[in-house]
């Protein structure tokens, strides 16, 4: 059995850990409120922009803009993966990494070369060890404004698509649903779909473009990519803080339970030591009488 001093040290160590986890939980909760506010404000704008662009691009052809082209059978896939730079957030990073791995295994037969643009250290560390090509990593870049980061990622993805290195671009991120729930989301951001389906094919709207169609598409479609990536970053940040807050709350509860168990063990050991000393004293007294 461990000595009383060892048990006291363990209890003190667990209490120090509990202090740290509680502090991290409070920090994550404060960051979560700010991140959630940004994400919720960005959603209506992002959804309205998506609806506008997809509605306007129905019935267009690859000749109208290069963002509409995707005719090759073998995919040269580019993946924009948004994870976190730091750990201690439960299964937040593992869930999205395993989802990407699963999707790649399913599509293995129809895939050519696959490469990544990584937002966050955890995803980059995982896939670089598995011999995937990492075009660029954006590590700790969230210190600058999220829009600057989204605009740079969109420029990189656009350049790889237009040069033909990628002919399809997928975006993976964790969409925030609630403080206790987030959803792994995959979106194909390039090429932009133009084929109407069902009843929509019978009612394609004929838009009048001013100044002209090419100038509007050249300005609007890159902005559309930036907004979708910005939304993904904001959603992922909010989900990360929520996951870390939940993980630290669980850790604090585990510390409390461990302190209770160790205190019980300490009390039993102390009582056993007292009983042993009493027995030694009584035994010694009896020996003196004889």
RADAMO-V313877 format. One record per helix or strand of 2 or more residues. SS is the DSSP state (~ for helix, > for strand). FROM is the first residue (numbers start at 1). TO is the last residue. If there is no record, write none. Layout:
SS_FROM_TO / SS_FROM_TO
This chain:
~_4_56 / ~_66_68 / >_75_82 / ~_92_106 / ~_108_110 / >_111_119 / ~_121_128 / >_133_138 / ~_141_143 / ~_146_162 / >_168_178 / >_181_190 / ~_198_202 / ~_213_289
